Amino acid sequence: MKKTMKTARYACYIALFLGTVWVSSMGYSQVVAERSERSLDLATWLSKKQVTRLMRFHGTDILKVTSEEVFIPRGSEWVLVLRRDQD
């Protein structure tokens, strides 16, 4: 009986340790993803959420993002859909 309790306690500690490691790694990956989204260069001044929203709204898989404007393809032309605010 003592050996069974010892084994069960050992298994609980291992499960607790693995759960802690998993939650920590998932939290770290979320923080890294959020930081990479904030540190945008001039050509990618839109966040990933804004890009996804624009693509869904306009029904396209392609966006042309310049330092000041965003374009979508329509036929053989690029159509302006968003202009960067000048703050």
Secondary structure, DSSP 8 states (H G I E B T S, - for coil): -HHHHHHHHHHHHHHHHHHHHHHHHHHHHHHHHHHHHHS--GGG-S-HHHHHHHHHHHT-S--EE-SSEEEEEETTEEEEEEE----
